[in-house]
Amino acid sequence: MDMLNEHNCVAKAFRMARDWCSANEDHPCELRLLAQRSTLRQYSTPNVSEIAALVTNDFGVSSEPRDIVVSTTNGFLQRISELHPLYMALQYPLLFPYGESGYHEAIPYFSNTGRRKTKRTCLTMREFYCYRIHYRPNEGTTLLRGGRLCQQYLVDSYTAVEEQRLRYVRTHQTELRVELYDSVCDAVTRGDTNAKALGQRIVLPASFTGSPRYMVQNYQDAMALCRKFGNPDLFITFTANPKWPEVGHMLSFIPGQKSHDRAEDVGRVFKMKLDDMMYDIMKNNVFGQALAGVYTIEFQKRGLPHAHILIWLDEKAKCKTPADIDDIISAEIPLESIDPRGYKAVTDYMLHGPCGPDAKDASCMNMGKCMKHFPKPFYQETTIDEDGYAVYRRRKTNNTVLKYKIPLDNRFVVLYNRYLLLKYDAHINVEWCNRSKAIKYLFKYLNKGPDRATIVFHDNLKEDGKTQSTIITKVDKVKNYLDCRYLSPCEAVWHLFALDIHYCKPSVVKLTYHLPEKHTLTLRDSESLPALLRRPGIKDTMFTKWFELNRREKHARQYKYSEIPAEYVWVSKDNYWEKRRRRKNTVGRIVYCGTI
């Protein structure tokens, strides 16, 4: 405290929180997460102890600016924006003990004195915070040693970045609207010249990562792959392992740290291993030739990122019999004497529980039953039931593992592939889903939205004439009931590093489909409707140009509209379908934009 009072310029100018607490009567309150079980995974309770941000409603719902209000030593209030250099220094005086300046909009991007000048002049907020959270041997590590305070800094940084992105969308879209072409023509015929009274307002575009339109388009892309290649063959869940040696190597630079203290290192290592695994599946063909793959990144309040992956295999590589399923998927504990590496990996990562009658207080228990349906029944052979689900082989043996002094057998084994499990040394659940009737559920599960939490704010009242130690907690009254977005440190660093949260290969092209003069136009409130209709190429769309392509080239007539992107590429600048120089495995997606 003496050091802050002497060297921190911020502490000299503004009041400390301890001064406020000593000058004001203590008014205790409580913020509590509701722990009721819910069928929605978005509202599941956290399984780890971590610092998280609870964002009321969601980003961008309120147009109020993000800032803090501080009190000076003279008693005046001052509003500090997140763009102010002292914004973080005021929030975290222990992380910035000398009141170091943070991000501001005038930080130069790159000083290029050569002939080629850099187009960008200033650094973005995301790039600044991304730079700050990296370890460098020639710099101080005060921020990285912050522990839970560093976790709070990470989620606070990402919320500031997200709000700035949303502010850019609000200030640069100039009130965009969408309307049909013939409706604009009718408006001009009536004598209307202003676009303000037409169409629907665009609030958040699909290009904004994480927006509802973004999720819906990813879902449509996955369904397009399903239409092209049929039902997916494998459903894989890959979870990060904080005990990876690469993570331990990074932690060794700062002694005494744990993996939860360095969410940025765990996220970067997981992304590299995920890319390596997708290369194994898509290029090295560990399951046979793969035609397509989709994954999405989730966090689910577990403190670690994980990926849900769908894989489409070639006809020759599909598992058509129970014996084929047993070749790639196992649900049994290997014998330690025969396969010691497999035994250790399965016992470390692929055992569920203990739960059930032996552990009724387990986190997976609800109404006396495991939500994951463990323990599973014993089966001598793998079969496929009448609904198309695989019932995997789980033979009854004496091979058990003690976990928390409770023996676990093959009934508690999570499905796995031995090759992936041993190579990536993490929890990797592999399931066969080719004949499942729940294909749409799998795609919905991939894009279910961000994690959320329901909270209650209690205000603990004091009894008159009593001391502070006799606070009556029985008269708590609910102050507020909120539905919040739950933002964890691992999710914050994933977005700060600009890592992909969605992967789709092959790429999917969005195709328009409409009746004559029923295509949509993007309008601005200040635009003149007659001038808009006189714009060159205003009637041209992918769909109308496809008809011209068929009249112009006989070769294009053998392909359906949805197959055209595999042979031709759309040049949006000239509104023209151009022949591909090299064939690419590309799928077209038809979106019904007009009235049919």
C-alpha positions in Angstrom: 0.0 0.0 0.0 2.9 2.4 0.7 4.4 1.6 -2.7 1.0 2.4 -4.4 0.6 5.6 -2.5 4.1 6.7 -3.4 4.6 5.5 -7.0 1.1 5.0 -8.5 -0.2 8.3 -10.1 -3.7 6.8 -10.3 -3.8 6.1 -6.6 -2.8 9.7 -5.9 -5.5 11.2 -8.1 -8.4 8.9 -7.3 -9.9 7.5 -4.1 -9.1 4.0 -3.1 -11.8 1.4 -2.5 -10.7 1.0 1.1 -11.4 4.7 1.6 -15.0 4.3 0.3 -15.6 1.3 2.4 -14.4 3.0 5.6 -16.5 6.1 4.9 -19.7 4.4 4.0 -21.8 2.0 6.0 -21.3 -1.6 5.0 -24.3 -2.9 3.1 -23.8 -6.7 2.5 -25.3 -8.3 -0.6 -25.0 -11.6 -2.4 -24.9 -12.7 -6.0 -25.8 -16.4 -6.4 -26.0 -18.7 -9.5 -29.1 -20.8 -9.6 -28.2 -24.4 -9.3 -31.4 -26.0 -10.5 -31.0 -28.7 -13.1 -32.0 -27.7 -16.6 -32.4 -29.6 -19.8 -30.6 -26.8 -21.7 -26.8 -27.3 -21.6 -26.4 -23.5 -22.0 -27.6 -23.1 -18.4 -25.6 -25.9 -16.7 -23.8 -25.0 -13.5 -20.0 -24.5 -13.6 -17.8 -27.5 -12.8 -14.7 -25.5 -12.0 -13.8 -22.6 -9.7 -12.8 -19.7 -12.0 -13.4 -16.0 -12.5 -16.1 -15.4 -15.1 -18.0 -12.4 -16.5 -21.8 -12.4 -16.4 -23.0 -10.2 -19.2 -26.7 -9.3 -18.8 -28.7 -10.4 -21.8 -26.0 -10.4 -24.4 -23.4 -8.1 -26.2 -25.0 -5.3 -28.1 -28.5 -5.4 -26.6 -27.9 -2.0 -24.9 -26.5 1.0 -26.8 -25.0 2.4 -23.6 -21.2 2.9 -23.8 -18.9 0.8 -21.7 -17.1 2.8 -19.0 -16.4 3.2 -15.3 -17.3 6.0 -13.0 -14.5 6.9 -10.5 -14.3 9.4 -7.7 -11.4 11.8 -7.4 -9.7 12.7 -4.1 -11.6 16.0 -4.3 -14.9 14.2 -4.3 -15.8 14.8 -8.0 -17.1 11.9 -10.2 -15.3 11.3 -13.5 -16.4 8.9 -16.3 -13.5 6.8 -17.8 -14.1 5.1 -21.2 -12.6 1.8 -22.1 -10.6 3.7 -24.8 -8.9 5.8 -22.1 -5.2 4.8 -21.4 -5.9 4.6 -17.6 -9.0 2.4 -17.9 -7.2 -0.9 -17.0 -4.9 0.8 -14.5 -7.9 2.1 -12.6 -9.5 -1.3 -12.6 -6.4 -3.3 -11.7 -3.9 -1.3 -9.6 -2.0 -4.4 -8.5 -1.5 -5.6 -12.1 -0.3 -2.1 -13.1 1.4 -0.8 -9.9 2.9 2.2 -11.5 -0.3 3.3 -13.3 1.0 2.2 -16.7 -1.0 3.4 -19.7 -3.1 0.8 -21.5 -4.8 0.8 -24.9 -5.7 4.0 -26.8 -6.7 4.5 -30.4 -3.4 6.3 -31.4 -1.0 3.3 -30.9 0.9 3.0 -34.2 0.6 -0.3 -36.0 3.9 -0.4 -37.7 6.6 2.1 -38.6 7.5 1.3 -42.2 10.2 3.6 -43.6 10.6 1.6 -46.9 8.9 2.0 -50.2 6.0 -0.3 -49.3 3.9 1.6 -46.7 1.6 -0.2 -44.4 -2.1 0.6 -45.1 -3.1 0.4 -41.5 -1.8 3.1 -39.2 -3.1 2.2 -35.7 -3.3 -0.9 -33.6 -6.7 -2.5 -32.8 -7.9 -3.1 -29.2 -7.9 -6.9 -29.8 -4.3 -6.9 -31.1 -3.2 -4.8 -28.1 -4.6 -7.2 -25.5 -3.4 -10.2 -27.5 0.1 -8.8 -27.3 -0.2 -8.0 -23.6 -1.0 -11.6 -22.5 2.0 -13.3 -24.2 5.0 -14.3 -22.1 8.3 -12.6 -23.1 11.6 -13.3 -21.2 12.7 -9.7 -21.5 9.6 -8.2 -19.9 8.0 -8.2 -16.5 5.5 -10.9 -15.6 3.3 -9.0 -13.1 0.2 -9.5 -15.2 0.8 -13.2 -15.8 1.4 -13.8 -12.1 -2.0 -12.2 -11.2 -3.8 -15.6 -10.7 -7.6 -14.9 -10.4 -7.0 -11.2 -11.0 -5.4 -12.1 -14.3 -8.5 -14.2 -15.1 -10.6 -11.2 -14.4 -8.4 -9.1 -16.6 -8.8 -11.5 -19.5 -12.6 -11.6 -19.4 -12.7 -7.8 -18.9 -10.4 -7.3 -21.9 -12.6 -9.4 -24.2 -15.8 -7.7 -23.2 -14.2 -4.4 -24.0 -13.1 -5.7 -27.4 -16.6 -7.1 -28.1 -18.3 -3.9 -27.2 -16.0 -1.9 -29.5 -16.8 -4.3 -32.4 -20.5 -3.8 -31.8 -20.1 -0.1 -31.6 -18.3 -0.2 -35.0 -21.3 -2.1 -36.4 -23.8 0.4 -35.0 -21.9 3.4 -36.2 -20.8 2.2 -39.7 -23.9 0.4 -41.0 -25.8 3.8 -41.5 -29.1 2.1 -40.8 -29.0 -0.7 -43.3 -32.3 -2.2 -44.5 -33.3 -5.2 -46.6 -36.3 -5.2 -49.1 -37.4 -7.0 -52.2 -36.6 -5.5 -55.6 -40.3 -5.4 -56.8 -41.3 -3.7 -53.5 -38.8 -0.9 -54.2 -40.2 -0.5 -57.7 -43.7 -0.3 -56.3 -42.5 2.4 -53.8 -41.0 4.4 -56.7 -44.2 4.1 -58.6 -46.2 5.5 -55.7 -43.8 8.4 -55.6 -41.7 7.4 -52.6 -38.1 8.4 -52.8 -36.8 7.9 -49.3 -35.7 4.4 -48.1 -36.5 5.0 -44.4 -40.0 3.6 -44.7 -39.1 0.4 -46.5 -37.8 -3.0 -45.6 -36.5 -4.5 -42.4 -33.7 -3.0 -40.3 -30.4 -5.0 -40.2 -29.2 -5.0 -36.6 -26.4 -7.5 -36.4 -25.0 -9.0 -39.7 -24.0 -12.7 -40.2 -20.4 -11.5 -40.6 -20.3 -10.8 -36.8 -18.8 -13.9 -35.2 -21.2 -15.4 -32.7 -24.3 -13.5 -33.8 -27.6 -15.4 -34.3 -27.3 -15.1 -38.1 -23.8 -16.4 -37.9 -25.0 -19.5 -36.0 -27.9 -20.1 -38.4 -25.6 -19.9 -41.5 -23.2 -22.4 -39.9 -26.1 -24.7 -39.3 -27.2 -24.3 -42.9 -23.7 -25.0 -44.1 -23.6 -28.3 -42.2 -27.0 -29.3 -43.6 -25.7 -28.6 -47.1 -22.9 -31.0 -46.5 -25.4 -33.5 -45.2 -27.5 -33.1 -48.4 -24.3 -33.6 -50.5 -22.6 -36.5 -48.7 -25.5 -38.0 -46.7 -25.5 -38.6 -43.0 -22.2 -38.0 -41.1 -20.4 -41.1 -40.0 -18.5 -40.1 -36.9 -19.2 -37.7 -34.1 -16.0 -36.8 -32.1 -15.6 -34.7 -29.0 -12.1 -33.5 -28.3 -11.4 -31.9 -24.9 -8.2 -30.0 -23.9 -5.9 -31.6 -21.4 -4.2 -29.2 -18.9 -1.5 -31.8 -18.2 -0.1 -31.8 -21.7 3.7 -31.5 -21.5 3.6 -28.5 -23.8 1.4 -26.7 -21.3 3.8 -27.7 -18.5 6.8 -26.4 -20.4 5.1 -22.9 -20.7 4.2 -23.0 -17.0 7.8 -23.7 -16.1 8.9 -20.2 -17.1 7.0 -18.8 -14.0 7.4 -21.2 -11.1 4.4 -22.1 -9.0 1.8 -21.6 -11.6 -1.1 -24.0 -12.5 -2.8 -24.5 -15.8 -5.9 -22.6 -14.7 -3.6 -19.5 -14.2 -2.6 -19.5 -17.8 -5.7 -20.0 -19.9 -3.9 -18.5 -22.9 -1.3 -21.3 -23.0 -3.9 -24.1 -22.7 -5.9 -22.5 -25.6 -3.0 -22.2 -27.9 -1.8 -25.7 -27.3 -5.3 -27.1 -27.8 -5.7 -25.2 -31.1 -2.4 -26.7 -32.4 -3.4 -30.2 -31.4 -6.9 -29.8 -32.9 -5.4 -28.7 -36.2 -3.1 -31.7 -36.1 -5.9 -34.1 -35.4 -8.1 -32.6 -38.2 -5.1 -33.1 -40.6 -4.8 -36.7 -39.5 -8.5 -37.3 -40.2 -8.9 -35.3 -43.4 -5.5 -35.8 -45.0 -3.8 -38.8 -43.4 -7.1 -40.8 -43.5 -6.9 -42.4 -40.1 -10.5 -43.6 -40.5 -10.3 -44.0 -44.2 -10.8 -41.3 -46.9 -12.7 -38.4 -45.4 -15.0 -36.4 -47.7 -16.0 -33.5 -45.4 -15.6 -32.3 -41.8 -17.2 -29.7 -39.5 -16.3 -28.7 -36.0 -17.3 -26.0 -33.5 -15.5 -24.9 -30.3 -17.4 -24.8 -27.0 -16.5 -24.2 -23.4 -19.5 -25.1 -21.2 -18.2 -23.8 -17.9 -15.7 -26.6 -17.5 -12.6 -24.4 -17.6 -11.3 -26.0 -20.8 -12.2 -25.6 -24.5 -13.5 -28.6 -26.4 -14.4 -29.3 -30.0 -17.5 -31.1 -31.4 -16.6 -32.7 -34.7 -18.6 -34.3 -37.5 -16.9 -36.4 -40.2 -18.2 -37.7 -43.5 -16.3 -40.8 -44.9 -16.1 -42.2 -48.4 -18.3 -45.1 -49.2 -15.4 -47.6 -49.0 -14.5 -46.3 -45.5 -17.9 -46.4 -44.0 -18.6 -48.8 -41.1 -21.4 -51.0 -42.5 -21.2 -53.9 -40.0 -20.7 -54.2 -36.2 -17.3 -55.7 -36.9 -16.3 -52.5 -38.8 -17.4 -50.4 -35.8 -15.3 -52.5 -33.4 -12.2 -51.8 -35.6 -12.3 -48.1 -34.9 -14.4 -47.7 -31.7 -13.9 -49.4 -28.3 -15.9 -49.3 -25.1 -13.7 -51.6 -22.9 -10.8 -51.2 -20.5 -7.6 -52.8 -22.1 -5.7 -55.4 -20.1 -2.8 -53.7 -18.3 -0.5 -56.7 -19.0 -1.2 -56.7 -22.7 -1.6 -52.9 -23.5 -0.2 -50.8 -20.6 -0.3 -47.6 -22.6 -3.9 -48.1 -23.6 -4.8 -49.1 -20.1 -3.3 -45.9 -18.6 -4.9 -43.6 -21.2 -8.4 -45.1 -20.8 -8.2 -45.1 -17.0 -6.9 -41.4 -17.0 -9.3 -39.9 -19.6 -12.1 -42.2 -20.7 -13.9 -43.4 -17.5 -17.1 -41.7 -16.5 -18.0 -41.4 -12.8 -18.2 -42.9 -10.3 -21.9 -42.2 -10.3 -25.1 -44.1 -9.7 -26.0 -45.8 -6.5 -22.3 -45.7 -5.3 -22.0 -41.9 -5.8 -25.4 -40.3 -5.5 -23.9 -36.8 -5.1 -22.1 -36.8 -8.4 -22.5 -33.8 -10.7 -24.1 -35.9 -13.4 -26.9 -37.2 -11.1 -30.4 -35.9 -11.5 -33.4 -37.4 -9.8 -31.4 -40.4 -8.8 -30.2 -41.2 -12.3 -27.1 -40.3 -14.3 -27.9 -37.8 -17.1 -25.3 -39.6 -19.3 -27.1 -43.0 -18.7 -24.1 -44.6 -16.9 -23.5 -47.3 -16.0 -24.3 -48.9 -19.4 -25.5 -52.5 -19.7 -23.1 -55.3 -20.5 -23.2 -56.6 -24.1 -21.2 -59.5 -25.5 -21.3 -58.1 -29.1 -21.8 -54.8 -30.9 -25.2 -54.5 -32.5 -27.3 -51.9 -34.3 -30.8 -51.4 -32.9 -34.0 -50.7 -34.8 -33.6 -46.9 -34.5 -30.2 -47.0 -36.1 -28.1 -46.5 -32.9 -25.0 -48.6 -32.3 -25.0 -50.7 -29.1 -21.4 -51.2 -28.4 -19.6 -54.2 -27.0 -19.1 -54.1 -23.3 -18.1 -57.6 -22.1 -18.5 -58.5 -18.5 -14.9 -59.2 -17.2 -13.0 -58.9 -14.0 -10.9 -56.0 -15.4 -11.8 -53.1 -13.1 -10.3 -49.8 -12.0 -10.5 -48.2 -8.6 -11.5 -44.5 -8.7 -12.2 -42.8 -5.4 -12.2 -46.3 -3.8 -15.1 -47.4 -6.1 -14.5 -50.1 -8.7 -15.4 -49.2 -12.3 -15.7 -51.7 -15.1 -16.6 -51.6 -18.8 -20.0 -50.2 -18.1 -18.4 -46.8 -17.2 -16.1 -46.6 -20.3 -16.6 -43.6 -22.7 -16.3 -44.6 -26.4 -12.9 -44.0 -27.8 -10.5 -44.7 -30.6 -7.2 -46.1 -29.4 -5.0 -44.3 -32.0 -6.3 -40.8 -31.3 -6.4 -41.4 -27.6 -2.7 -42.4 -27.4 -1.5 -39.8 -29.8 -3.2 -36.8 -28.3 -3.3 -37.9 -24.7 -6.7 -36.3 -23.9 -10.4 -37.1 -23.6 -11.5 -37.9 -27.2 -15.0 -39.4 -27.4 -15.7 -41.1 -30.8 -19.2 -42.3 -31.7 -20.6 -43.9 -34.8 -23.7 -42.0 -36.1 -24.3 -43.0 -39.7 -27.8 -44.5 -39.3 -28.9 -42.3 -36.4 -32.3 -40.6 -36.6 -30.9 -37.7 -34.6 -28.8 -36.1 -37.4 -30.6 -32.7 -37.0 -30.0 -32.8 -33.3 -26.2 -33.1 -33.9 -26.2 -30.1 -36.1 -28.3 -28.1 -33.7 -25.9 -29.1 -30.9 -23.0 -27.7 -32.9 -24.6 -24.3 -33.0 -26.7 -24.0 -29.8 -25.3 -20.6 -28.8 -23.1 -19.2 -26.0 -23.1 -20.4 -22.4 -25.5 -18.7 -20.1 -26.3 -18.6 -16.4 -29.3 -17.6 -14.3 -28.5 -15.5 -11.3 -30.3 -14.0 -8.3 -29.2 -10.9 -6.5 -29.9 -10.9 -2.8 -29.9 -7.8 -0.5 -29.2 -8.8 3.1 -31.1 -6.5 5.4 -30.0 -5.5 9.0 -32.2 -5.5 12.0 -32.7 -2.1 13.6 -30.7 -1.7 16.8 -28.4 -4.6 16.2 -24.7 -4.8 15.5 -23.2 -5.6 12.2 -22.5 -9.2 13.3 -26.2 -10.0 13.7 -27.3 -9.6 10.1 -30.6 -11.4 9.6 -30.2 -13.5 6.5 -33.7 -15.0 6.7 -35.3 -11.7 5.5 -33.3 -11.7 2.2 -35.4 -10.3 -0.6 -34.8 -10.9 -4.3 -33.3 -7.7 -5.7 -33.0 -8.8 -9.3 -33.4 -11.9 -11.4 -31.2 -11.9 -14.5 -30.4 -14.1 -17.5 -26.8 -13.6 -18.3 -24.2 -14.7 -20.8 -21.4 -16.7 -19.0 -17.9 -15.7 -20.2 -15.0 -17.7 -19.0 -11.2 -16.9 -19.3 -10.6 -19.7 -21.8 -13.3 -18.4 -24.0 -12.0 -14.9 -23.7 -8.4 -15.7 -24.7 -9.8 -17.9 -27.6 -11.5 -14.8 -29.1 -8.6 -12.4 -28.2 -6.3 -14.7 -30.2 -8.8 -14.6 -33.1 -8.9 -18.4 -33.3 -11.6 -20.0 -35.4 -14.7 -21.2 -33.5 -16.1 -22.9 -36.6 -14.5 -25.2 -39.2 -16.1 -26.4 -42.4 -14.4 -28.3 -45.2 -15.1 -28.3 -48.1 -16.3 -24.7 -48.2 -20.0 -23.9 -48.8 -21.2 -21.2 -51.1 -24.5 -19.4 -50.3 -26.7 -19.4 -53.4 -29.7 -17.1 -53.8 -33.1 -18.5 -55.0 -36.0 -16.3 -55.9 -38.9 -15.7 -58.3 -38.5 -13.0 -61.0 -37.8 -9.5 -59.4 -38.1 -11.0 -55.9 -34.5 -10.8 -55.0 -33.5 -8.8 -52.0 -31.7 -5.4 -52.0 -29.7 -3.7 -49.3 -30.8 -0.2 -48.7 -29.6 2.8 -46.7 -31.9 5.2 -45.0 -30.3 8.1 -46.9 -30.4 6.5 -50.3 -32.5 7.7 -53.2 -34.8 4.9 -54.5 -34.9 6.1 -58.1 -31.1 6.3 -58.2 -30.9 2.9 -56.7 -33.0 1.3 -59.4 -30.9 3.0 -62.1 -27.7 1.4 -60.7 -26.0 -0.9 -63.2 -26.5 -4.6 -62.5 -29.2 -4.0 -59.9 -31.3 -6.9 -61.4 -28.4 -9.3 -61.5 -28.1 -12.1 -59.0 -26.4 -15.5 -58.8 -29.7 -17.1 -59.8 -30.4 -15.0 -62.9 -26.7 -15.2 -64.0 -27.0 -19.0 -63.7 -29.7 -18.9 -66.5 -27.4 -16.8 -68.6 -24.5 -19.2 -68.0 -26.7 -22.1 -69.2 -27.6 -20.2 -72.4 -23.9 -19.3 -72.9 -22.2 -22.6 -72.2 -23.5 -26.1 -73.0 -21.1 -27.6 -70.5 -22.8 -25.9 -67.6 -26.2 -27.4 -68.4 -25.3 -30.8 -67.0 -25.0 -29.5 -63.5 -27.7 -28.6 -61.1 -27.8 -25.1 -59.5 -26.4 -26.5 -56.2 -23.5 -28.2 -58.1 -22.4 -25.1 -60.0 -20.0 -23.7 -57.3 -17.9 -26.9 -57.8 -17.2 -26.0 -61.4 -17.6 -22.2 -61.5 -16.7 -19.4 -59.2 -18.9 -16.4 -58.6 -17.1 -13.1 -59.3 -19.1 -10.6 -57.1 -17.3 -7.6 -58.5 -18.6 -8.2 -62.0 -21.7 -10.4 -61.2 -20.4 -13.2 -63.3 -19.9 -17.0 -63.1 -16.4 -17.8 -64.2 -15.0 -21.3 -65.0 -12.7 -22.6 -62.2 -9.2 -23.1 -63.3 -8.7 -26.1 -60.9 -11.5 -28.3 -59.7 -12.2 -27.8 -56.0 -14.4 -29.9 -53.7 -17.0 -27.1 -53.1 -20.6 -27.5 -52.1 -23.4 -25.0 -53.0 -26.0 -24.0 -50.5 -29.5 -22.8 -51.6 -31.1 -20.3 -49.3 -34.7 -19.4 -50.1 -34.7 -15.6 -50.0 -37.9 -14.7 -51.9 -41.5 -15.7 -51.8 -42.2 -18.9 -53.7 
